[in-house]
Amino acid sequence: MSFLSVQDQISELVGGLMAPPPGLAFDYTMPAGEPALVSASSISWQIFKNPVSLFVGGVAAVILELAEPSVRSGVWDHSSFRTDAVTRLRRTGAAAMMTVYGPRSAAAAMIGRVVRRHGAVSGQTPDGKEYHANDQRLLDWVQATASYGFIEAYSRFVRPLSDAQRSQAFAEGAAASRLYGALGAPGSVAEWQAMLVAAEPGLERSDIIFEFLEIMRTAPIAPRLFRPVQRLLVRAAVDLVPAHVRALLGIDQLGLSGWQRQAVATMARIGDAVPIKSAPPVQASLRLGLDANYLYR
């Protein structure tokens, strides 16, 4: 089996998450020359090009989101995770692609639509605490966990990033964070760690987290032949959650063994090496007059 054929299979497995659901298609090659919210030379452009680590990091981020009671109620009561997990994941993936690779005008417009939709999302947690999706505290947590998940997945399974590089990646999300209203989102590893310490007393175990993990294991995200790999990537996502939080949530036995970590790392490194021509990272590079292989050298 050739290197390229393995890449093609991995792309089939999770690269489809880079493809937007119906109605959200976008030509990232246009308008020619318009920069993104994040520079093409950024660490973020490297991180977000990898479909394997994006899937793992995205699932890890949702685990951390669901650990916070108000975010959990907002996500579970007002989204389609339970009824159409694949479309929900693809919508989230499309938003991430637009935020990092889209032209600034289109990215700002997309974020504006999300903020307006969130304006209608409110309710009460099971214990009666009121929440609103545009509450800055909740926005900060969602932005922080997403950044942590994507950065940590890339560093853990693709190539190790120094604390300085990881802090730079956190900082590169500032423009998008401001547009979303997450004005207190962490801009460095130290700020993320401080936020996690402050948030931990309010995090809690929930059956919804276990329900989410079961959905991620069994939803038709990957072709049937690759469902065992899909389940392995979900275990990798659990492995990314900080150990003390895994214990708090009761998921500390659901991570990876040693050989499984190596298997995920092998897939992630292959996924990092060959460009997917139709995907936003390549198209955005072309928009800026860069070579299609710019991010893959």
RODO-2510 file (C-alpha; in nm, 4 decimals, decimal comma):
residues 297
     n   res          X          Y          Z
     1     m     0,0000     0,0000     0,0000
     2     s     0,1501     0,3329    -0,1040
     3     f     0,1929     0,6384     0,1188
     4     l    -0,0590     0,8267    -0,0933
     5     s    -0,3200     0,5525    -0,0705
     6     v    -0,2922     0,5566     0,3095
     7     q    -0,3361     0,9344     0,2990
     8     d    -0,6407     0,8916     0,0772
     9     q    -0,7962     0,6511     0,3269
    10     i    -0,7293     0,8838     0,6191
    11     s    -0,8766     1,1713     0,4183
    12     e    -1,1849     0,9587     0,3553
    13     l    -1,2067     0,8786     0,7253
    14     v    -1,2143     1,2311     0,8696
    15     g    -1,1258     1,4719     0,5914
    16     g    -1,4934     1,4904     0,5044
    17     l    -1,5393     1,6990     0,8161
    18     m    -1,3571     1,9761     0,6289
    19     a    -1,6358     1,9680     0,3702
    20     p    -1,9252     2,1917     0,4775
    21     p    -2,2805     2,0623     0,5007
    22     p    -2,5317     2,1661     0,2332
    23     g    -2,5742     2,5421     0,2151
    24     l    -2,2352     2,6311     0,3639
    25     a    -2,0072     2,5710     0,0658
    26     f    -1,7508     2,8469     0,0101
    27     d    -1,4789     2,9104    -0,2459
    28     y    -1,1723     2,9846    -0,0348
    29     t    -0,9740     3,0881    -0,3434
    30     m    -1,1741     3,4113    -0,3633
    31     p    -1,1514     3,7053    -0,3405
    32     a    -0,7934     3,6929    -0,4585
    33     g    -0,5461     3,8458    -0,2173
    34     e    -0,7816     3,9058     0,0771
    35     p    -0,6057     3,8024     0,4001
    36     a    -0,7580     3,5856     0,6710
    37     l    -0,8067     3,6789     1,0358
    38     v    -0,4852     3,4851     1,0981
    39     s    -0,1650     3,5166     0,8936
    40     a    -0,0716     3,2417     0,6507
    41     s     0,2640     3,2179     0,8298
    42     s     0,0921     3,1469     1,1624
    43     i     0,1058     2,8314     1,3689
    44     s    -0,2739     2,8178     1,3420
    45     w    -0,2548     2,7658     0,9655
    46     q    -0,0328     2,4652     1,0332
    47     i    -0,2555     2,3235     1,3076
    48     f    -0,5881     2,3535     1,1298
    49     k    -0,4727     2,1865     0,8088
    50     n    -0,4666     1,8440     0,9758
    51     p    -0,8029     1,6609     0,9618
    52     v    -0,6987     1,3901     1,2090
    53     s    -0,5849     1,6193     1,4896
    54     l    -0,8788     1,8540     1,4202
    55     f    -1,1255     1,5732     1,4817
    56     v    -0,9473     1,4600     1,7980
    57     g    -0,9077     1,8150     1,9295
    58     g    -1,2646     1,9085     1,8460
    59     v    -1,4090     1,6139     2,0397
    60     a    -1,1799     1,6922     2,3354
    61     a    -1,3009     2,0521     2,3315
    62     v    -1,6648     1,9430     2,3455
    63     i    -1,5923     1,7130     2,6405
    64     l    -1,4529     2,0132     2,8297
    65     e    -1,7449     2,2305     2,7204
    66     l    -1,9957     1,9735     2,8456
    67     a    -1,8208     1,9630     3,1829
    68     e    -1,9430     2,3190     3,2486
    69     p    -2,3138     2,3029     3,3482
    70     s    -2,4370     2,6179     3,1727
    71     v    -2,2490     2,5439     2,8512
    72     r    -2,3709     2,1847     2,8683
    73     s    -2,7339     2,2898     2,8898
    74     g    -2,6927     2,5400     2,6087
    75     v    -2,5238     2,2891     2,3780
    76     w    -2,7438     1,9910     2,4593
    77     d    -3,0771     2,1736     2,4668
    78     h    -3,0225     2,3912     2,1595
    79     s    -2,8180     2,1870     1,9121
    80     s    -2,8592     1,8776     1,6952
    81     f    -2,5873     1,6628     1,8514
    82     r    -2,8331     1,3947     1,9568
    83     t    -3,0351     1,3885     1,6347
    84     d    -2,7785     1,4678     1,3627
    85     a    -2,4272     1,4554     1,5001
    86     v    -2,2583     1,4412     1,1586
    87     t    -2,4179     1,7619     1,0302
    88     r    -2,3486     1,9337     1,3621
    89     l    -1,9807     1,8357     1,3422
    90     r    -1,9544     1,9508     0,9830
    91     r    -2,1122     2,2854     1,0677
    92     t    -1,8625     2,3277     1,3493
    93     g    -1,5788     2,2254     1,1187
    94     a    -1,6937     2,4720     0,8525
    95     a    -1,6952     2,7512     1,1117
    96     a    -1,3418     2,6615     1,2208
    97     m    -1,2190     2,6567     0,8613
    98     m    -1,3756     2,9941     0,7881
    99     t    -1,2373     3,1464     1,1076
   100     v    -0,8792     3,0447     1,0251
   101     y    -0,8627     3,0331     0,6445
   102     g    -1,1518     3,2426     0,5181
   103     p    -1,1120     3,5973     0,3859
   104     r    -1,1593     3,8445     0,6696
   105     s    -1,4845     3,9858     0,5336
   106     a    -1,6465     3,6422     0,5041
   107     a    -1,5134     3,5258     0,8414
   108     a    -1,6491     3,8356     1,0164
   109     a    -1,9882     3,7905     0,8471
   110     m    -2,0041     3,4247     0,9491
   111     i    -1,9136     3,5024     1,3105
   112     g    -2,1758     3,7778     1,3141
   113     r    -2,4419     3,5261     1,2123
   114     v    -2,3326     3,2881     1,4879
   115     v    -2,3470     3,5663     1,7480
   116     r    -2,6976     3,6613     1,6349
   117     r    -2,8149     3,2995     1,6569
   118     h    -2,6649     3,2723     2,0041
   119     g    -2,8692     3,5762     2,1022
   120     a    -3,1776     3,3540     2,1015
   121     v    -3,0170     3,0746     2,3051
   122     s    -3,1000     3,0912     2,6733
   123     g    -3,2582     2,8795     2,9423
   124     q    -3,2004     2,7175     3,2777
   125     t    -2,9717     2,4390     3,3891
   126     p    -3,1364     2,1418     3,5656
   127     d    -3,0559     2,3026     3,9000
   128     g    -3,2319     2,6239     3,7971
   129     k    -2,9377     2,8462     3,7069
   130     e    -3,0130     3,0779     3,4170
   131     y    -2,7761     3,0904     3,1211
   132     h    -2,7418     3,2847     2,7976
   133     a    -2,5187     3,1698     2,5129
   134     n    -2,3690     3,5176     2,4664
   135     d    -2,2635     3,5418     2,8309
   136     q    -1,8954     3,6355     2,8137
   137     r    -1,7961     3,3823     3,0803
   138     l    -1,9419     3,1007     2,8710
   139     l    -1,7995     3,2384     2,5467
   140     d    -1,4554     3,2571     2,7072
   141     w    -1,4778     2,8936     2,8176
   142     v    -1,5906     2,7704     2,4764
   143     q    -1,3159     2,9648     2,2987
   144     a    -1,0548     2,8475     2,5485
   145     t    -1,1478     2,4803     2,5286
   146     a    -1,1556     2,4886     2,1486
   147     s    -0,8116     2,6479     2,1336
   148     y    -0,6748     2,4009     2,3873
   149     g    -0,8208     2,1005     2,2062
   150     f    -0,6871     2,1874     1,8620
   151     i    -0,3453     2,3028     1,9848
   152     e    -0,2954     2,0093     2,2215
   153     a    -0,4057     1,7499     1,9638
   154     y    -0,1563     1,8827     1,7111
   155     s     0,1244     1,9010     1,9672
   156     r     0,0505     1,5571     2,1095
   157     f    -0,0044     1,3587     1,7911
   158     v     0,1571     1,5490     1,5009
   159     r     0,4663     1,7326     1,6224
   160     p     0,5550     1,8665     1,9674
   161     l     0,5044     2,2412     2,0098
   162     s     0,7028     2,4380     2,2664
   163     d     0,5187     2,6396     2,5301
   164     a     0,6112     2,9511     2,3325
   165     q     0,4599     2,8075     2,0139
   166     r     0,1469     2,6923     2,1952
   167     s     0,1112     3,0366     2,3540
   168     q     0,1489     3,1947     2,0116
   169     a    -0,1270     2,9712     1,8789
   170     f    -0,3565     3,0789     2,1649
   171     a    -0,2738     3,4442     2,0914
   172     e    -0,3484     3,4032     1,7211
   173     g    -0,7139     3,3434     1,8078
   174     a    -0,7557     3,6928     1,9537
   175     a    -0,9171     3,8532     1,6482
   176     a    -1,1824     3,5835     1,6218
   177     s    -1,2358     3,5791     1,9988
   178     r    -1,3148     3,9516     1,9972
   179     l    -1,5665     3,9066     1,7157
   180     y    -1,7382     3,6263     1,9058
   181     g    -1,7429     3,8362     2,2237
   182     a    -1,5012     3,6115     2,4108
   183     l    -1,3051     3,9075     2,5417
   184     g    -1,1445     3,7103     2,8238
   185     a    -1,0302     3,4115     2,6172
   186     p    -0,6760     3,3029     2,7072
   187     g    -0,3913     3,4352     2,4954
   188     s    -0,1219     3,2013     2,6253
   189     v    -0,0670     2,8621     2,7835
   190     a    -0,0337     3,0268     3,1257
   191     e    -0,3659     3,2071     3,0848
   192     w    -0,5360     2,8835     2,9775
   193     q    -0,3971     2,6997     3,2789
   194     a    -0,5149     2,9777     3,5111
   195     m    -0,8620     2,9667     3,3554
   196     l    -0,8775     2,5894     3,3985
   197     v    -0,7836     2,6166     3,7663
   198     a    -1,0494     2,8848     3,8200
   199     a    -1,3147     2,6862     3,6314
   200     e    -1,2487     2,3464     3,7861
   201     p    -1,4637     2,3918     4,1012
   202     g    -1,7637     2,4470     3,8719
   203     l    -1,6996     2,1489     3,6448
   204     e    -1,8988     1,8345     3,7062
   205     r    -1,9595     1,4813     3,5895
   206     s    -2,2691     1,4294     3,3764
   207     d    -2,4354     1,1412     3,1962
   208     i    -2,4555     1,3739     2,8958
   209     i    -2,0774     1,3476     2,8533
   210     f    -2,1038     0,9693     2,8312
   211     e    -2,3960     1,0041     2,5882
   212     f    -2,1886     1,2409     2,3738
   213     l    -1,8946     0,9999     2,3672
   214     e    -2,1220     0,7129     2,2638
   215     i    -2,2628     0,9269     1,9819
   216     m    -1,9116     1,0087     1,8644
   217     r    -1,8178     0,6410     1,8711
   218     t    -2,1223     0,5179     1,6792
   219     a    -2,2407     0,8035     1,4536
   220     p    -2,1813     0,7392     1,0796
   221     i    -1,8929     0,9866     1,0648
   222     a    -1,6542     0,7422     0,8984
   223     p    -1,7264     0,4723     0,6394
   224     r    -1,8240     0,1460     0,8098
   225     l    -1,4834    -0,0098     0,7418
   226     f    -1,3177     0,2655     0,9459
   227     r    -1,5502     0,2682     1,2477
   228     p    -1,2846     0,1009     1,4691
   229     v    -1,0495     0,3873     1,3819
   230     q    -1,3249     0,6372     1,4589
   231     r    -1,3619     0,4850     1,8042
   232     l    -0,9849     0,5025     1,8500
   233     l    -0,9848     0,8745     1,7671
   234     v    -1,2590     0,9328     2,0240
   235     r    -1,0383     0,7617     2,2836
   236     a    -0,7574     0,9946     2,1735
   237     a    -0,9846     1,2907     2,2418
   238     v    -1,0512     1,1652     2,5949
   239     d    -0,6751     1,1282     2,6384
   240     l    -0,6302     1,5005     2,5666
   241     v    -0,8502     1,6078     2,8564
   242     p    -0,6241     1,7003     3,1507
   243     a    -0,5854     1,3981     3,3803
   244     h    -0,7400     1,5581     3,6887
   245     v    -1,0451     1,6643     3,4839
   246     r    -1,0780     1,3145     3,3362
   247     a    -1,0888     1,1789     3,6904
   248     l    -1,3470     1,4381     3,7936
   249     l    -1,5674     1,3466     3,4964
   250     g    -1,5287     0,9725     3,5484
   251     i    -1,3737     0,9133     3,2055
   252     d    -1,0179     0,8402     3,3151
   253     q    -1,0449     0,4765     3,1967
   254     l    -1,1553     0,5734     2,8448
   255     g    -0,8272     0,7076     2,7070
   256     l    -0,5497     0,5427     2,5064
   257     s    -0,2972     0,2721     2,5770
   258     g     0,0639     0,3135     2,4666
   259     w     0,0320     0,1368     2,1307
   260     q    -0,2932     0,3219     2,0587
   261     r    -0,1206     0,6585     2,1103
   262     q     0,1410     0,5576     1,8569
   263     a    -0,1262     0,4471     1,6093
   264     v    -0,3083     0,7797     1,6357
   265     a     0,0207     0,9684     1,6008
   266     t     0,1035     0,7740     1,2849
   267     m    -0,2317     0,8606     1,1296
   268     a    -0,2034     1,2245     1,2325
   269     r     0,1455     1,2600     1,0873
   270     i     0,0356     1,1100     0,7588
   271     g    -0,2622     1,3467     0,7596
   272     d    -0,0212     1,6357     0,8020
   273     a     0,2002     1,5504     0,5082
   274     v    -0,0104     1,5537     0,1919
   275     p    -0,2382     1,8410     0,0850
   276     i    -0,6077     1,7782     0,0271
   277     k    -0,6549     1,9842    -0,2889
   278     s    -1,0220     2,0670    -0,2345
   279     a    -0,9837     2,1635     0,1319
   280     p    -0,9743     2,5229     0,2681
   281     p    -0,6020     2,5188     0,3670
   282     v    -0,4918     2,4646     0,0068
   283     q    -0,7567     2,6927    -0,1432
   284     a    -0,6724     2,9734     0,0999
   285     s    -0,3046     2,9424     0,0137
   286     l    -0,3928     2,9846    -0,3541
   287     r    -0,6085     3,2874    -0,2713
   288     l    -0,3022     3,4585    -0,1274
   289     g    -0,0859     3,3717    -0,4258
   290     l     0,0992     3,0957    -0,2417
   291     d     0,1823     2,7511    -0,3732
   292     a    -0,0722     2,4754    -0,3116
   293     n     0,1953     2,2918    -0,1112
   294     y     0,2841     2,5993     0,0975
   295     l     0,1642     2,4479     0,4273
   296     y     0,3049     2,1021     0,3547
   297     r     0,6743     2,1683     0,2982
***
